[in-house]
């Protein structure tokens, strides 16, 4: 369902959530702090603290005090606040030259040293206090800024009006010199990439620019302001005018992570790229407003309500075409060759294969303000106004007695792109170390398979429940007996849970395919499922389509995919770096990135992780393990690179988490001394840096991995095992089965089927899948 939420109402809701979570009955809160000043802001390089008035009338701060954690009684320190004031640390508001109130829905920014500034709800400076109104404490590491109702006498808990809570490196919430600590949409303090002193906080923590791409079209309409030409809409996500002077717009010919490094001045000279703020082009976008730039000559600015502020009818338009398989990019500068740090924002590739190519009546725009927001096709174009919001979880508004201040329109996350991304995602990678073994199923009897490999989950693949599909990379004995000595198959089951074992639904003959090892879901439509599989020996990625199954009724359906019928455009040949020391050149796992990329890998000697561009079909080596030497592979256990550190000596399967732009790998070989392994799961970013793990696994030889969600993981392996793991953060795990429960065969007397990880200290009298009866 698509619901259009008025921007003003949405912002009121979001700010109400902030206020109601923290303030109890206070109209004044701490809104944002820094611990490393910037020479470019009002405090001229000093730390600052921003207070916000959350009501629609001026609010008094007279007598309130600001101090750091030395005055926080719950840290075990009870301070004499007058002594803190006398020492020049704590600041009492409303005394001397300090303001005694904050404007309606406005802000007070107090600097370390001497200065303070008040702002109205629109972000305009109301008054400047340039002497005698600043704090003396330092917003250092492991600090905690506290707002007190009074500065009289010893601190007591009931004097605390608001506080930030401690921030430091260990907690992962210590802002850098370019960041701040501020309230997010949930009312909690979080690190923001964009500082907004004197204005509402940025609508999402990941945003590092006040200006983002909001909506684009690749086929103009005669009825809109661009009179039939393509257009690009930029949005200003903060509550004050934002400069775009010197920024440049171009298409994917200037995208360095697509393997092309362009000279942007040449693109400008050729009439393709557009530099904003030059000639007749506007140099800024109004507060919470929009800039629409047309192909050709025209541009328009809009205010937050969607009214045209100014029209630029000559000399301000781009020359590139928003064509199929394009990618619109916003650069911070148009000077010299493109580098990754010049990318401010981008749409990501759109084309027919990805199912995100808008028609002449549609547009490509931001879906919502969640961390996982991507560009999607909208049926309704919204030039110069906010995009429709899809399933946006808006908090309840505040009661009438506590109206909320205005805030900038929320802005979504940049689309999941390959490295280097324009923003570092704040959605953390899956922490695999929190997962525990729950259940295991043996599929050899139902499938007769002996070599399960790749795996994918199909949401709603079995009617109203999910299904799970595997590939078997060697022929079944029954197929060999019939002369089909190279036939590989896919097997689709209902997705198992501890209370519902898997049921075989479909067997798929893969006629003409060679050694299928990897499998990943690309998309599910109302009629079918698109999957990508790897052919190990042929070095191919192949897109295949299967019809949707109905509800599981106990009848096993037979289906066939004919290799000879696969169209050439659904074949992707993978090019490997030529390495004379390499002995394993076959492809194993595969993962799909909605931005238009596949990730694939080679198992070992050396381990490699590669990216294949669905548009250009180019293969790029992202990272690899150490080369094979005469003495074997040499690992550096101090390296932060997963494949160089010895976390694993092979990688068998993988999946991709687009929310955190990270890869999750499964390995069935640890390092020789057994200190890691024998089978593990670990996570890395797209540069190969180890993010979490390794997690030790059960099973004989894990080969594939898939995540149902951030807290549920399935591992498949040879000969025909399926295992379920659940994060300890997700809740209570299933109860252990009775001692006779046959997970991989009955456990011997004195042992029961394990629910734990395979620890090295397991008693030798119990098999790997069993543990002693307690």
Steps between C-alpha positions, in 0.01 A plus 500: 500500500628848415406782738594862445584665832506884510856608577400739778293233672769236459763726651272590788453129569872427487589785733216408730654155529829655600339719762271242652777243534724723710362821633222397742359846580789720383464719194879531461725208404853433389477447124857475365859521629850487354829405661723633220422843360507603137656824376208541260218520757388778731713384790819538291665172590367459854271228639133592523172390658162562336177523699158484335168650611237242407195721558341771287567785742823644645636286784706626795843354571579751776689329781555175309858372491714301257788282616675179402509162674687631804156612618319174429396334827433161344866481396590503866601866511294757690622850416445836656364680192580850627863386527483368140366841392766686696769285339377608157377154402124497544290772336189658655255623236319832536785658696744764379481523123335158455148484358214422736269337247490306173264612222190294418608169344848654484853418604778622726855411403760555774870482414793409717658831590299822463230473232136400469229541234123466492309389189137508400308196374610571142869491595561876479724660764290704744778630724877459543671507840868543422646550848448341839261219408684174446584187696844395618472123514627292208274260310768233506503126443293308760314821588136567578338844457232574759232773518401588858192687617710700746863570592440532872666262744600139462365311203204269555338272243179702488700802377583322175278630219674316215831338412678345203631189673863397476666478159835338423680277252410181684128580467544587133330837547796739511459759224791607283602857420240506221217333693274577795304314766130578465151368550376269226142430397460256790603761756834334574841663467693373198795609288396721206721550197349845439519778761199732517560770769199726537270276299321165531728199490548323169215259424735200500836440664668372183450825306828687455370764260212742537422453131397164351350365180128450562333409168594458133324426172635351179204596281360851527134600504358790299283592798777575751731799537778338296266479197579147391866482606661271760554656842689448827363622834730583792369544855639710786447288811577770757297793629723773361607591144775268375768588248542297182761733350766299320314169522463307174242263351597233247397149401684172545784591264645675805459212745843376613375177655370392160857494380485836322684808626387811316648846468198696624611833345499320162150371575392858577669635186319237293167627633424182694577567866350807670677713760257665742546857618663607174352716224126524551480192726388547863763480772274378780182309576244648741455351848343155466446586134574358157698576186371346176748510210379415148692359209567799277474853645260520793506466879256586783529535877211420735433571866408230753132536413561437129459860381736623225754741647693583182513393133823480299388476139831524315845352544436266793437144384694178455590333171524134595203272440335306783485190285449132570779349713604845617609631838467868601783624724533818709863610547639744755719660234559500125873550517736238356465125480223339699590335830270305728502764775351748252176298484233668714208283390382277216191316384659167416443329167148451366401276210243248385695202638490653848130580468557864600483679163225765515259555212406835344246555779716383790812612687783349701504637854585441862261254662504625863734615772595161645862389511428247224343760270579458131380654175181342369254564219210731591181503294447866595760767427542761773714770343591770754327333795560207735485146360220269615593297804461122499411322824675765706476420870415846637494543879183632660482880524546685826192621689375851424657634820845411369519589128816407318740729315543482125776280368647425158333257265637154562739370237575142406817310491712496189435191291714198574791545261828316460808643666587774542153604618408866534413447866612259766189309609395539860303175489751264664609180336347179633696392807535128433665442837156537664351199316437157653416166344129414520413207276630275224317294237622219277354523147677199350197275529252739337730643232752216455751785466857465623662829400284797602666832426339842433184610680235774483179584685191590295258718702150358460637227275261244650175692497477688828831366634859533381695237311869417480674378184834320463719385214661156484828528312532134407253259336284277716579130493163442338587747222839335443326165470287651221804634318463861618852515637523880494147591607474742791179586681338761720286395798235729650364435851279685743721712723558290812461613860543302822125434503463437126748275316570561131267350240619436146292700252689504172793335318646693207709338227781733388552355152829603342633682808847418629589457870257754651656614831344833597142627511338831595158664473486799262130585504155356557204619294132407509563215256857383536836503671831618351809324633867525415719187504873449457661247269830416666696373202354725230550813714145612426225671693163404350159656564214251501124536554270257682122526531365562848387201700164488678444383853687185598249217460733202521527457123856534367505697175752428225637790292778552246730790409670454164844660470461526124189716547669757726529828304854640458414812701441277804856358485785681676854375434733563795859601427760402758831670558770295329710347776753228422493384863123449496378143499131548572336718238140383541209710627322403820248726673308795360310795650278766346516877563181693407719785371572283196794281595582137572768392746666165450807318630763238439547251779874494562857532373439787506163591645351780291190720527386659174230741388321472165319805364165394353505796263856504366569129573842599631667291772690676779711327765393651833741317730678167537692273734876444490649337190601136513872465568722193495462479876124551483292809573649743751247683718551812709294456815538873581338611174153655506436346157288188544656289226857599588463440874435126491137516609455229238712320243208465262169675428217279379192722496382855558201730535470881482339735752411814305398694813855496636672439164679198640567143394442195719716197417496134593820293508551130562876512562673678785874553540712191549548523876126484555485829690239620253246273343459232388194676355423867551287799406642853489408843366704755305438833335546546125870578546558168680528640854386249761186630674389205714580137565617238455210294636567128529243282325364150530490261206738302285558740211297825482468630143235773496346772715184712491345746747124502549541824693764660721443242774438171314763319295488173303811299408493216248771248441610164371374242484143635554488701823301811585572687823323790665673760719334782692656807656504497878370856478185378324343322798475156652621210291303181446505231768748214454356189332464172686816284505375286211438792263675406172668815372783327313416156629428392860750597768658210692402426862605775737488766225225719360466717192690821563352848513838663546793593285772247429753581769850358489450364852210272404554152653624254240250232606217699333489566123522856371122537478445376855594605851500320836168465680517750788 
